[in-house]
Amino acid sequence: MELKMRLWNRHGTGGLTFTELGFGSAPLGNLYRAISDDEAAAILDLAWQSGIRYFDTAPLYGLGLSETRLNRFLRGKDRLSYVLSTKVGRLLAATTPDQRDGFGKWFDVPSRREIYDYGYDGVMRSLEFSLERLGVDRVDILYAHDLDVFNHGTQQVLDAKLGEFLDGGHKALVELRLQGVIGAFGMGINEWQPAQWLIENGDPDIILLAGRYTLLEQEALQSFLPLCTERGVGIVVGGPYNSGILATGPRQGAFFNYDPAPPEILDKARRIEALCQRHGVRMLDAAFQFPLCHPAVVSVIPGGQAVSEMQSNLAAASAVIPAELWADLKSEGLMSAHAPTP
């Protein structure tokens, strides 16, 4: 199988080449359940053998575990043969096992606590620590992580964090880009509004947007995605299955946006699934292919915590979706009429 590639070249300097299917490595951090090093290696090996060449990680994922697992996998591979991104905004401090962060979310992980730091020095220190955990001498993209209300609780707290980032971390990232230490920077977030604010007030290159441009949600089409197209800002789509419901289907207990799906989302997912079945398409395949129809999107990075999940994502990347399905989704009011489709 040959995965399709997309070029991002905002600065006209050669840019970065992404595989349309990228690898989101949060599950490698033992997200919601522990997996062994051998299981993690098998998933990564399948990804590489199948042609995936974009890998995204973060200090948060497994409190450093995801980055260290990538270290072993990437060792010995030509550094020019893949695109690697990680994130800044959190520093990890050693603590005792009973005081670590992430109980109930990260399992069998290092004893660390998170310290938010979006300042200049915090970004530089975060990059230095990530390079050590990853075992590489550079990364291609740095994303400011979780600058959204979802993580910081209120708009007031978020505004303070955005100000801290613009005054400090953003300046560090601009310097790193000018020096060629990184090829690009942006944000990795769960909401499009802070990213639009940063595009209007700063100079980001690529936004990793999780869960906000999917078969279930297209509000980002109103102002955010047109602005990205205008400014040449690339979009990496994380969470294309909205935390699971577009992959598992609208079964009881299905997850949406990290929580059990509410009745109205279950109902909409049922109607989308019924249309997909009518056209002989897996809903998961349509969910993966949909964001790639937008010209700003450079890659989609669903997670995978098992070889079977990686195989399913690979199948979705090569799926052919009949044009009639997109037309029916629009005519039945299940998709924005303005959403780009083939």
C-alpha positions in Angstrom: 0.0 0.0 0.0 1.3 3.4 -0.9 0.1 6.3 1.2 -0.6 9.6 -0.4 1.6 12.6 0.5 0.9 16.3 1.0 3.4 19.1 0.9 3.2 22.1 3.2 5.6 24.9 2.1 4.3 28.2 3.6 7.8 29.8 3.5 8.9 28.6 0.1 11.9 26.9 1.6 11.0 23.3 0.7 8.6 22.8 3.5 7.5 19.5 5.0 6.0 16.5 3.3 3.3 14.6 5.3 1.7 11.3 4.7 -2.1 11.8 4.7 -2.3 9.2 7.4 0.0 10.2 10.3 0.6 8.5 13.6 -0.8 10.0 16.7 1.2 8.5 19.6 -0.9 9.4 22.7 -2.0 5.7 22.9 1.7 4.7 23.1 1.7 6.5 26.5 -0.6 3.8 27.9 -3.7 6.0 27.5 -6.6 4.4 29.5 -4.7 1.0 29.6 -1.2 -0.2 29.7 0.4 -1.9 26.6 3.8 -3.6 26.6 6.9 -2.3 24.9 6.6 -5.2 22.4 3.0 -4.2 21.6 4.0 -0.6 21.1 6.9 -1.7 18.8 4.6 -3.9 16.7 2.2 -1.0 16.1 5.0 1.3 15.2 6.7 -1.3 12.9 3.4 -1.8 11.1 3.0 1.9 10.6 6.5 2.3 9.2 6.2 -0.8 6.9 2.9 0.6 5.6 4.5 3.9 4.6 3.5 6.2 7.5 6.2 9.0 7.8 4.6 11.5 10.1 4.8 10.9 13.8 3.3 13.2 16.5 4.0 13.0 20.2 4.1 15.1 23.3 5.7 15.2 26.8 2.2 14.7 28.3 1.5 11.4 26.6 2.3 8.9 29.3 4.3 11.5 31.2 7.2 11.0 28.8 6.6 7.4 28.0 5.4 8.0 24.4 8.5 10.0 23.5 10.8 7.3 25.0 9.1 4.6 23.1 9.5 6.5 19.9 13.2 6.8 20.8 13.8 3.1 20.3 11.7 3.0 17.2 13.3 5.9 15.4 16.9 5.0 16.3 18.9 4.2 13.2 16.3 5.6 10.8 17.3 8.3 8.3 16.3 11.6 10.0 15.3 13.1 6.7 12.9 10.2 5.9 10.2 11.2 8.4 8.4 14.2 9.9 8.4 14.4 13.7 6.4 16.8 15.9 6.2 17.2 19.7 4.8 19.8 22.0 5.7 22.5 24.5 3.8 24.1 27.3 4.3 21.5 30.0 7.4 20.6 31.9 7.6 17.2 33.7 8.9 17.2 37.3 9.9 14.0 39.1 7.7 13.1 42.1 6.7 10.2 44.2 4.4 7.5 42.7 1.5 8.5 44.8 1.8 12.2 43.8 2.1 11.7 40.0 -0.5 13.2 37.6 -2.8 11.3 35.3 -4.3 8.6 37.5 -7.2 7.0 35.6 -5.8 8.3 32.3 -2.2 7.1 32.1 -1.3 3.6 33.3 2.1 2.2 34.3 3.9 5.5 33.5 6.8 7.5 35.1 6.1 9.3 38.4 5.9 12.9 37.1 3.7 15.9 37.6 2.9 18.5 35.0 3.9 22.1 35.3 2.4 24.5 32.7 4.9 26.9 31.3 4.3 28.8 28.1 7.1 31.2 28.6 10.3 31.7 26.6 12.5 29.6 29.0 9.9 27.0 29.5 9.6 26.4 25.8 13.4 26.1 25.4 13.7 23.7 28.3 10.8 21.6 27.1 12.4 21.2 23.7 15.7 20.2 25.3 14.0 17.5 27.5 12.0 16.2 24.5 15.2 15.9 22.4 16.7 13.8 25.2 13.7 11.5 25.5 13.3 11.1 21.8 17.0 10.6 21.2 17.1 12.9 18.2 18.9 16.2 17.5 15.9 18.1 16.1 12.2 18.0 15.6 10.3 19.3 12.6 7.3 20.9 14.4 6.7 22.2 17.9 3.1 22.7 19.0 2.1 24.8 22.0 0.0 22.2 23.8 -3.6 22.6 25.2 -4.0 26.4 25.0 -7.8 26.0 25.2 -10.6 26.4 27.7 -11.0 22.6 27.8 -7.7 22.3 29.7 -7.5 25.6 31.5 -11.1 25.8 32.8 -12.1 29.4 32.1 -11.6 31.9 29.4 -10.0 34.2 31.9 -7.3 31.7 32.7 -6.8 30.9 29.1 -6.4 34.5 28.2 -3.6 34.8 30.7 -1.9 31.7 29.3 -2.3 33.0 25.7 -0.7 36.3 26.8 2.2 34.4 28.5 2.7 32.4 25.3 2.6 35.3 22.9 5.1 37.3 25.1 7.4 34.4 25.7 7.0 31.0 24.1 6.0 32.4 20.7 9.1 34.5 20.6 11.2 31.4 21.4 9.5 29.4 18.6 10.0 32.2 16.0 13.7 32.2 16.9 14.0 28.4 16.7 12.3 28.6 13.2 14.6 31.3 12.0 17.7 29.4 13.2 16.5 26.2 11.4 16.2 24.3 14.6 12.6 23.5 13.8 10.8 23.8 10.4 7.5 25.0 11.8 5.5 25.7 14.9 1.9 26.1 15.9 -0.7 24.8 18.4 -2.0 21.4 19.4 -5.5 22.1 20.8 -9.1 20.9 21.2 -10.7 24.2 20.1 -10.3 26.3 17.0 -11.0 29.7 18.6 -7.6 30.1 20.3 -5.8 29.0 17.1 -7.7 31.7 15.2 -6.6 34.2 17.8 -3.0 33.2 17.4 -3.1 33.4 13.6 -4.5 36.9 14.0 -1.9 37.9 16.6 1.1 35.8 15.9 2.7 33.8 13.1 2.0 30.1 13.5 2.6 27.6 10.6 0.6 24.5 11.4 -2.3 23.8 13.8 -3.0 20.4 15.2 -6.8 20.6 15.8 -8.3 17.6 17.7 -11.9 16.7 17.2 -13.2 20.0 15.8 -13.3 19.3 12.1 -15.0 16.0 11.7 -18.1 14.3 10.2 -19.9 15.4 13.4 -18.5 19.0 13.7 -17.8 21.6 11.0 -18.2 24.9 12.8 -14.5 25.6 12.1 -15.6 26.3 8.4 -17.2 29.6 9.4 -14.0 31.7 10.0 -11.1 29.5 11.1 -10.4 27.3 8.1 -10.9 30.1 5.6 -8.3 32.1 7.5 -5.9 29.2 7.5 -6.3 28.9 3.7 -5.7 32.6 3.3 -2.5 32.6 5.5 -1.1 29.3 4.2 -1.5 27.7 7.7 -1.6 23.9 7.5 -4.0 21.8 9.5 -3.2 18.4 11.1 -6.5 16.8 12.1 -6.4 14.9 15.4 -9.3 12.9 16.8 -11.1 12.4 13.5 -13.4 9.9 15.2 -14.4 12.3 17.9 -12.9 10.2 20.7 -14.3 7.0 19.3 -18.0 7.3 18.3 -17.2 7.6 14.6 -15.1 4.4 14.9 -17.2 2.3 17.2 -20.5 3.5 16.0 -23.3 5.0 18.1 -23.4 2.1 20.6 -24.3 2.6 24.2 -21.3 4.0 26.1 -19.7 5.3 22.9 -17.3 8.2 23.6 -17.5 11.7 22.2 -15.0 14.5 23.1 -13.5 12.3 25.9 -16.9 11.7 27.6 -19.9 9.3 27.1 -21.8 10.6 24.0 -24.9 12.7 24.8 -28.3 11.6 23.2 -28.2 14.2 20.4 -24.7 13.1 19.3 -25.7 9.4 19.4 -28.8 10.3 17.2 -26.7 12.2 14.7 -24.1 9.4 14.5 -26.9 6.8 13.9 -28.2 8.8 11.0 -24.7 9.3 9.5 -24.0 5.5 10.0 -27.3 4.6 8.3 -26.3 6.7 5.2 -22.9 5.2 5.1 -24.3 1.7 5.3 -26.7 2.5 2.4 -23.6 3.4 0.3 -21.6 0.4 1.4 -19.1 2.5 3.3 -17.7 2.1 6.8 -18.5 5.2 8.8 -14.9 5.1 10.1 -13.7 5.3 6.5 -15.8 8.3 5.7 -14.8 10.0 9.0 -11.1 9.6 8.1 -11.5 10.8 4.5 -13.8 13.8 5.2 -11.2 16.2 6.7 -8.7 15.5 3.9 -11.2 17.1 1.4 -10.3 20.5 2.8 -7.3 22.1 1.1 -5.7 23.3 4.3 -5.5 19.8 5.8 -2.0 18.1 5.4 -2.5 15.0 7.5 -5.0 13.1 9.7 -3.6 11.4 12.8 -6.0 8.9 14.5 -4.6 7.0 17.4 -4.1 3.3 17.5 -3.4 1.2 20.6 -3.4 -2.2 18.9 -2.2 -3.6 15.6 -5.8 -4.2 14.6 -6.6 -0.5 15.1 -3.6 0.5 13.0 -4.8 -1.9 10.2 -8.2 -0.3 10.4 -6.7 3.2 10.0 -4.6 2.0 7.0 -7.8 0.6 5.4 -9.5 3.9 5.9 -6.6 5.8 4.3 -7.1 3.8 1.0 -10.9 3.7 1.1 -12.8 5.1 -1.9 -15.9 7.1 -0.9 -18.7 7.5 -3.5 -19.5 11.2 -4.2 -23.2 10.3 -3.6 -22.5 9.8 0.1 -21.2 13.3 0.6 -24.1 14.7 -1.4 -26.7 12.8 0.7 -25.0 13.9 3.9 -25.4 17.5 2.8 -29.0 17.1 1.5 -30.1 15.5 4.8 -28.6 18.3 6.8 -25.9 16.0 8.4 -23.0 18.0 6.9 -22.4 21.6 6.3 -23.3 22.7 2.8 -20.0 24.6 2.7 -17.8 21.6 3.5 -15.4 20.8 0.7 -15.9 17.3 -0.8 -14.3 15.7 -3.9 
